[in-house]
Amino acid sequence: MAEALAIRGALLNAASLDYHNICLRSDSQELIRAINGRKWTIELHGVLSDIDSLVFSASSTFTFCRFEFTPRSSNGPADRLAKAHLSLY
């Protein structure tokens, strides 16, 4: 859940800054597969639906958006950001 909320937050922030090209990485392979495959679990349906709308809708500000898996050993700063974002809820 923390990673999904962080990705949604990053997309909202990028859109507010008028970014058009973005690549987001996560150490949650299951989450990246769910986003890229557009197959969502019940627990994450709301957040992933928001992500889907931000990226894939006709009104999306993004012309390029990629979601990639990266091993946890390479993802320390992003993991801390996701946990910090979750603490806001």
Buried (B, 14 or more C-beta within 10 A) or exposed (E): EBBBBBBBBBBEEBBEEEBEEBEBBBBBEEBBEBBEEEEBEEEBEEBBEBBBEBBEEEEBBBEEBEBEBBEEEEBEEBBEBBEEBBEEE
